[in-house]
């Protein structure tokens, strides 16, 4: 009778130990989060699945944080016996620039059910050292955050949870809105001035109707749009336009101060203001 003994896995049975990331932006280096060295006969690998395979192996350990929380797992891998250690999980997330949010709400991230008579706390160290509790987990910046359940009655902590790495993106202050719609359908542009000899329903280009959501459509390859140009006086009013004729939203190019101006209320007073920052009015 012949018996066989399974080959021992050099990757071991111990989960890689994670530490804080040094990320200060969306670029997160996962390799720097593992302390210690791989067991002899194995190497450290990062995967995008809790069940590692060749298909889930990351080609680079530097990942980009997005507003969608993304999970990664660290494993030790023994290529000879093709086996893995248990995995260590980390979640990477960034702020949401589409809503112009500059922080991350840790409490909104998926987590296990909070046990009765406990509360979920967040720390900036895995050992929840004194002085490292996150005072406002609903708005955090760059850093590594560790969740833990705490019982005030028993004054005790659960084992620390999987870390969350936050990499804050720099949001563009500009915003962009889709064209005018009605009943959910984008409206055709009905009025247009073209220098390209195309216009109307009979034209195969269907111009300007193919330009959606506009009151007026202009196009040219060798021409520019020139708004009314006027000098401004010392009172910051356009020369030649009576104040009684100022209308909210009126625009002219200020040839004195070299900027496109709009007549509006900036929240303090009505006046003519240079349009220098892209933004939504509401």
C-alpha positions as a Markdown table, in Angstrom:
| # | Residue | x | y | z |
|---|---|---|---|---|
| 1 | Unk | 0.0 | 0.0 | 0.0 |
| 2 | Unk | 1.4 | 3.4 | -1.0 |
| 3 | Unk | 0.4 | 6.5 | 0.9 |
| 4 | Unk | 1.0 | 10.1 | 0.0 |
| 5 | Unk | 1.4 | 13.2 | 2.1 |
| 6 | Unk | 0.3 | 16.6 | 0.8 |
| 7 | Unk | 3.1 | 18.9 | 0.0 |
| 8 | Unk | 3.3 | 21.7 | 2.6 |
| 9 | Unk | 2.4 | 25.2 | 1.2 |
| 10 | Unk | 5.3 | 27.6 | 1.6 |
| 11 | Unk | 2.9 | 30.5 | 1.6 |
| 12 | Unk | 1.9 | 29.4 | 5.1 |
| 13 | Unk | -1.4 | 29.8 | 6.9 |
| 14 | Unk | -0.9 | 33.3 | 8.3 |
| 15 | Unk | -2.6 | 36.3 | 6.7 |
| 16 | Unk | -0.3 | 39.2 | 5.6 |
| 17 | Unk | -0.2 | 41.9 | 8.1 |
| 18 | Unk | -1.3 | 45.3 | 6.9 |
| 19 | Unk | -0.2 | 48.7 | 8.0 |
| 20 | Unk | -1.2 | 52.3 | 7.0 |
| 21 | Unk | -0.8 | 53.5 | 3.4 |
| 22 | Unk | 1.3 | 56.5 | 2.7 |
| 23 | Unk | -1.0 | 57.7 | -0.1 |
| 24 | Unk | -1.8 | 61.4 | -0.3 |
| 25 | Unk | -3.7 | 61.3 | -3.6 |
| 26 | Unk | -5.7 | 58.9 | -5.7 |
| 27 | Unk | -2.6 | 56.9 | -6.5 |
| 28 | Unk | -2.4 | 54.2 | -3.8 |
| 29 | Unk | 0.7 | 51.9 | -3.5 |
| 30 | Unk | -0.7 | 48.6 | -2.1 |
| 31 | Unk | 2.7 | 47.0 | -1.8 |
| 32 | Unk | 3.8 | 49.4 | 0.9 |
| 33 | Unk | 0.9 | 48.4 | 3.1 |
| 34 | Unk | 2.3 | 44.9 | 4.0 |
| 35 | Unk | 4.7 | 44.7 | 6.9 |
| 36 | Unk | 7.4 | 42.0 | 7.2 |
| 37 | Unk | 8.6 | 39.7 | 4.4 |
| 38 | Unk | 7.0 | 36.8 | 2.6 |
| 39 | Unk | 7.7 | 33.3 | 4.0 |
| 40 | Unk | 10.6 | 31.4 | 2.3 |
| 41 | Unk | 9.5 | 29.9 | -1.0 |
| 42 | Unk | 6.6 | 32.4 | -1.5 |
| 43 | Unk | 6.0 | 35.9 | -2.8 |
| 44 | Unk | 3.6 | 38.7 | -2.0 |
| 45 | Unk | 0.7 | 39.2 | -4.5 |
| 46 | Unk | -2.2 | 41.5 | -4.7 |
| 47 | Unk | -5.5 | 40.4 | -6.2 |
| 48 | Unk | -8.9 | 42.0 | -6.9 |
| 49 | Unk | -10.8 | 39.0 | -5.6 |
| 50 | Unk | -11.0 | 37.1 | -2.3 |
| 51 | Unk | -10.5 | 33.9 | -4.4 |
| 52 | Unk | -7.1 | 34.4 | -6.0 |
| 53 | Unk | -6.1 | 33.1 | -9.4 |
| 54 | Unk | -4.0 | 34.1 | -12.3 |
| 55 | Unk | -7.0 | 36.0 | -13.7 |
| 56 | Unk | -7.3 | 38.2 | -10.5 |
| 57 | Unk | -3.7 | 39.0 | -10.1 |
| 58 | Unk | -3.0 | 42.8 | -10.3 |
| 59 | Unk | -0.5 | 43.8 | -13.0 |
| 60 | Unk | 0.5 | 46.7 | -10.8 |
| 61 | Unk | 0.3 | 47.2 | -7.1 |
| 62 | Unk | -0.3 | 50.9 | -7.6 |
| 63 | Unk | -4.1 | 51.4 | -8.0 |
| 64 | Unk | -6.2 | 54.5 | -8.5 |
| 65 | Unk | -8.9 | 55.3 | -5.9 |
| 66 | Unk | -12.3 | 56.2 | -7.3 |
| 67 | Unk | -15.6 | 57.2 | -5.7 |
| 68 | Unk | -16.7 | 53.5 | -6.0 |
| 69 | Unk | -15.2 | 51.6 | -3.1 |
| 70 | Unk | -12.9 | 48.9 | -4.5 |
| 71 | Unk | -11.6 | 45.9 | -2.5 |
| 72 | Unk | -8.2 | 44.3 | -2.9 |
| 73 | Unk | -6.6 | 41.3 | -1.1 |
| 74 | Unk | -2.9 | 40.6 | -0.2 |
| 75 | Unk | -1.8 | 36.9 | -0.4 |
| 76 | Unk | 1.5 | 35.1 | -0.1 |
| 77 | Unk | 1.8 | 32.7 | -3.0 |
| 78 | Unk | 3.8 | 29.5 | -3.4 |
| 79 | Unk | 4.4 | 29.0 | -7.1 |
| 80 | Unk | 5.9 | 25.6 | -6.7 |
| 81 | Unk | 2.9 | 24.1 | -5.0 |
| 82 | Unk | 0.5 | 26.7 | -6.5 |
| 83 | Unk | -1.1 | 27.6 | -3.2 |
| 84 | Unk | -1.9 | 30.8 | -1.3 |
| 85 | Unk | -2.0 | 32.0 | 2.3 |
| 86 | Unk | -5.2 | 33.5 | 3.7 |
| 87 | Unk | -5.8 | 37.0 | 2.3 |
| 88 | Unk | -5.8 | 40.4 | 3.9 |
| 89 | Unk | -8.4 | 42.8 | 2.6 |
| 90 | Unk | -8.2 | 46.5 | 2.1 |
| 91 | Unk | -10.8 | 48.9 | 0.6 |
| 92 | Unk | -9.7 | 51.9 | -1.5 |
| 93 | Unk | -12.0 | 54.8 | -2.2 |
| 94 | Unk | -11.9 | 58.4 | -3.2 |
| 95 | Unk | -14.3 | 61.4 | -3.0 |
| 96 | Unk | -17.0 | 62.0 | -5.6 |
| 97 | Unk | -16.1 | 65.0 | -7.8 |
| 98 | Unk | -19.4 | 64.7 | -9.7 |
| 99 | Unk | -21.1 | 66.2 | -6.6 |
| 100 | Unk | -18.0 | 68.4 | -5.8 |
| 101 | Unk | -17.4 | 66.5 | -2.6 |
| 102 | Unk | -13.9 | 66.9 | -1.2 |
| 103 | Unk | -14.1 | 64.3 | 1.6 |
| 104 | Unk | -15.3 | 60.7 | 2.1 |
| 105 | Unk | -18.0 | 59.5 | 4.4 |
| 106 | Unk | -16.7 | 56.4 | 6.1 |
| 107 | Unk | -20.1 | 55.6 | 7.7 |
| 108 | Unk | -21.6 | 55.3 | 4.2 |
| 109 | Unk | -19.3 | 52.4 | 3.2 |
| 110 | Unk | -20.6 | 48.8 | 3.4 |
| 111 | Unk | -19.9 | 47.1 | 6.7 |
| 112 | Unk | -21.1 | 44.3 | 8.8 |
| 113 | Unk | -24.1 | 44.7 | 11.2 |
| 114 | Unk | -23.2 | 46.6 | 14.3 |
| 115 | Unk | -23.7 | 44.2 | 17.3 |
| 116 | Unk | -26.3 | 45.2 | 19.9 |
| 117 | Unk | -25.0 | 47.6 | 22.6 |
| 118 | Unk | -21.9 | 48.5 | 20.6 |
| 119 | Unk | -21.0 | 51.3 | 18.3 |
| 120 | Unk | -18.8 | 51.4 | 15.2 |
| 121 | Unk | -15.7 | 53.6 | 15.7 |
| 122 | Unk | -13.0 | 54.5 | 13.3 |
| 123 | Unk | -9.3 | 54.9 | 14.1 |
| 124 | Unk | -6.2 | 56.0 | 12.2 |
| 125 | Unk | -4.2 | 53.1 | 13.7 |
| 126 | Unk | -4.8 | 49.4 | 13.7 |
| 127 | Unk | -4.3 | 49.2 | 17.5 |
| 128 | Unk | -6.9 | 52.0 | 18.1 |
| 129 | Unk | -4.3 | 53.9 | 20.1 |
| 130 | Unk | -5.4 | 56.7 | 22.4 |
| 131 | Unk | -5.8 | 59.9 | 20.5 |
| 132 | Unk | -6.3 | 58.3 | 17.1 |
| 133 | Unk | -10.0 | 58.0 | 17.1 |
| 134 | Unk | -11.6 | 59.8 | 14.0 |
| 135 | Unk | -13.8 | 62.5 | 15.5 |
| 136 | Unk | -15.9 | 63.0 | 12.3 |
| 137 | Unk | -16.0 | 59.8 | 10.2 |
| 138 | Unk | -18.6 | 61.4 | 7.9 |
| 139 | Unk | -15.9 | 63.7 | 6.3 |
| 140 | Unk | -12.4 | 62.4 | 6.2 |
| 141 | Unk | -9.4 | 63.2 | 4.0 |
| 142 | Unk | -6.4 | 61.3 | 2.8 |
| 143 | Unk | -5.4 | 58.5 | 5.1 |
| 144 | Unk | -5.9 | 54.9 | 6.3 |
| 145 | Unk | -8.9 | 54.2 | 8.6 |
| 146 | Unk | -9.5 | 51.1 | 10.8 |
| 147 | Unk | -13.0 | 50.2 | 11.9 |
| 148 | Unk | -13.8 | 48.6 | 15.3 |
| 149 | Unk | -16.8 | 47.8 | 17.4 |
| 150 | Unk | -16.7 | 49.2 | 20.9 |
| 151 | Unk | -18.9 | 48.3 | 23.9 |
| 152 | Unk | -19.2 | 51.2 | 26.4 |
| 153 | Unk | -20.8 | 48.9 | 29.0 |
| 154 | Unk | -17.9 | 46.4 | 28.9 |
| 155 | Unk | -15.3 | 49.0 | 27.9 |
| 156 | Unk | -13.9 | 46.5 | 25.3 |
| 157 | Unk | -13.1 | 46.5 | 21.6 |
| 158 | Unk | -13.8 | 43.9 | 18.9 |
| 159 | Unk | -10.8 | 42.7 | 16.7 |
| 160 | Unk | -10.0 | 45.5 | 14.3 |
| 161 | Unk | -11.7 | 45.3 | 10.9 |
| 162 | Unk | -10.3 | 45.7 | 7.4 |
| 163 | Unk | -8.6 | 49.0 | 6.7 |
| 164 | Unk | -10.0 | 51.7 | 4.3 |
| 165 | Unk | -7.6 | 53.8 | 2.3 |
| 166 | Unk | -8.9 | 57.2 | 1.2 |
| 167 | Unk | -7.2 | 59.0 | -1.6 |
| 168 | Unk | -8.6 | 62.4 | -2.3 |
| 169 | Unk | -9.0 | 63.6 | -5.8 |
| 170 | Unk | -8.7 | 67.3 | -6.8 |
| 171 | Unk | -12.1 | 68.2 | -8.2 |
| 172 | Unk | -12.5 | 70.6 | -11.1 |
| 173 | Unk | -14.6 | 73.5 | -9.8 |
| 174 | Unk | -16.4 | 73.7 | -13.1 |
| 175 | Unk | -19.7 | 71.8 | -13.6 |
| 176 | Unk | -21.4 | 70.8 | -16.8 |
| 177 | Unk | -25.1 | 70.4 | -17.4 |
| 178 | Unk | -26.9 | 68.6 | -20.2 |
| 179 | Unk | -29.0 | 70.6 | -22.7 |
| 180 | Unk | -32.6 | 71.6 | -22.2 |
| 181 | Unk | -35.0 | 68.7 | -22.1 |
| 182 | Unk | -38.8 | 68.2 | -22.0 |
| 183 | Unk | -40.4 | 65.1 | -20.6 |
| 184 | Unk | -36.9 | 63.5 | -20.4 |
| 185 | Unk | -36.2 | 64.0 | -24.2 |
| 186 | Unk | -33.4 | 66.4 | -25.2 |
| 187 | Unk | -34.6 | 69.2 | -27.3 |
| 188 | Unk | -33.3 | 69.8 | -30.8 |
| 189 | Unk | -31.5 | 73.0 | -31.7 |
| 190 | Unk | -33.9 | 74.8 | -34.0 |
| 191 | Unk | -32.1 | 78.0 | -34.9 |
| 192 | Unk | -28.6 | 78.0 | -36.3 |
| 193 | Unk | -26.0 | 80.0 | -38.3 |
| 194 | Unk | -23.6 | 77.9 | -40.3 |
| 195 | Unk | -20.6 | 78.9 | -42.4 |
| 196 | Unk | -20.3 | 75.3 | -43.6 |
| 197 | Unk | -23.2 | 75.4 | -46.2 |
| 198 | Unk | -25.4 | 72.9 | -44.4 |
| 199 | Unk | -28.8 | 73.4 | -42.8 |
| 200 | Unk | -32.3 | 72.1 | -42.7 |
| 201 | Unk | -34.3 | 68.9 | -42.6 |
| 202 | Unk | -33.4 | 68.1 | -46.2 |
| 203 | Unk | -29.7 | 68.2 | -45.5 |
| 204 | Unk | -28.2 | 64.7 | -44.6 |
| 205 | Unk | -26.3 | 66.3 | -41.7 |
| 206 | Unk | -29.6 | 67.3 | -40.0 |
| 207 | Unk | -28.0 | 70.5 | -38.8 |
| 208 | Unk | -28.7 | 72.3 | -36.5 |
| 209 | Unk | -31.2 | 69.7 | -35.1 |
| 210 | Unk | -28.4 | 67.3 | -34.3 |
| 211 | Unk | -27.1 | 69.8 | -31.8 |
| 212 | Unk | -29.2 | 69.2 | -28.8 |
| 213 | Unk | -30.5 | 71.5 | -26.0 |
| 214 | Unk | -29.5 | 74.8 | -27.6 |
| 215 | Unk | -31.5 | 78.0 | -28.3 |
| 216 | Unk | -29.0 | 79.0 | -31.0 |
| 217 | Unk | -26.3 | 77.0 | -32.7 |
| 218 | Unk | -23.3 | 78.6 | -34.4 |
| 219 | Unk | -20.6 | 76.8 | -36.4 |
| 220 | Unk | -17.6 | 77.8 | -38.5 |
| 221 | Unk | -14.1 | 76.6 | -39.1 |
| 222 | Unk | -12.5 | 80.0 | -39.8 |
| 223 | Unk | -14.7 | 82.3 | -37.8 |
| 224 | Unk | -15.2 | 83.2 | -34.1 |
| 225 | Unk | -18.1 | 84.4 | -32.1 |
| 226 | Unk | -17.8 | 88.1 | -31.1 |
| 227 | Unk | -20.2 | 89.4 | -28.5 |
| 228 | Unk | -21.0 | 93.1 | -28.2 |
| 229 | Unk | -17.8 | 95.0 | -27.2 |
| 230 | Unk | -17.8 | 98.2 | -25.1 |
| 231 | Unk | -15.6 | 100.1 | -22.8 |
| 232 | Unk | -16.4 | 100.4 | -19.1 |
| 233 | Unk | -16.3 | 103.6 | -17.1 |
| 234 | Unk | -14.9 | 104.3 | -13.6 |
| 235 | Unk | -18.3 | 103.2 | -12.1 |
| 236 | Unk | -17.9 | 99.8 | -13.7 |
| 237 | Unk | -20.7 | 100.3 | -16.1 |
| 238 | Unk | -20.7 | 99.9 | -19.9 |
| 239 | Unk | -20.3 | 103.1 | -21.8 |
| 240 | Unk | -23.4 | 103.8 | -24.0 |
| 241 | Unk | -25.8 | 101.5 | -22.1 |
| 242 | Unk | -28.2 | 103.3 | -19.7 |
| 243 | Unk | -28.5 | 101.6 | -16.3 |
| 244 | Unk | -32.2 | 101.6 | -16.8 |
| 245 | Unk | -31.7 | 99.1 | -19.6 |
| 246 | Unk | -29.5 | 96.7 | -17.6 |
| 247 | Unk | -31.1 | 93.2 | -17.6 |
| 248 | Unk | -30.1 | 90.2 | -15.5 |
| 249 | Unk | -28.0 | 87.9 | -17.7 |
| 250 | Unk | -27.0 | 90.7 | -20.1 |
| 251 | Unk | -23.4 | 90.0 | -21.4 |
| 252 | Unk | -20.9 | 92.2 | -23.1 |
| 253 | Unk | -17.1 | 92.1 | -23.7 |
| 254 | Unk | -15.4 | 94.7 | -21.5 |
| 255 | Unk | -12.7 | 96.2 | -23.7 |
| 256 | Unk | -11.3 | 98.2 | -20.7 |
| 257 | Unk | -10.7 | 95.3 | -18.3 |
| 258 | Unk | -10.4 | 92.6 | -21.0 |
| 259 | Unk | -13.0 | 90.2 | -19.9 |
| 260 | Unk | -16.4 | 88.9 | -20.7 |
| 261 | Unk | -18.9 | 90.4 | -18.2 |
| 262 | Unk | -22.4 | 89.6 | -17.1 |
| 263 | Unk | -24.9 | 91.7 | -15.3 |
| 264 | Unk | -26.0 | 89.8 | -12.2 |
| 265 | Unk | -26.3 | 89.7 | -8.4 |
| 266 | Unk | -23.3 | 88.1 | -6.8 |
| 267 | Unk | -25.1 | 87.6 | -3.6 |
| 268 | Unk | -24.3 | 91.0 | -2.3 |
| 269 | Unk | -25.0 | 93.6 | -5.0 |
| 270 | Unk | -26.1 | 93.9 | -8.6 |
| 271 | Unk | -23.3 | 94.8 | -11.0 |
| 272 | Unk | -21.2 | 93.8 | -13.9 |
| 273 | Unk | -18.8 | 90.9 | -13.1 |
| 274 | Unk | -16.1 | 89.2 | -15.1 |
| 275 | Unk | -16.8 | 85.6 | -15.9 |
| 276 | Unk | -13.5 | 84.0 | -14.8 |
| 277 | Unk | -14.5 | 80.8 | -13.1 |
| 278 | Unk | -16.5 | 77.9 | -14.6 |
| 279 | Unk | -19.4 | 77.0 | -12.4 |
| 280 | Unk | -23.1 | 76.4 | -12.3 |
| 281 | Unk | -25.3 | 79.3 | -11.2 |
| 282 | Unk | -27.3 | 77.2 | -8.8 |
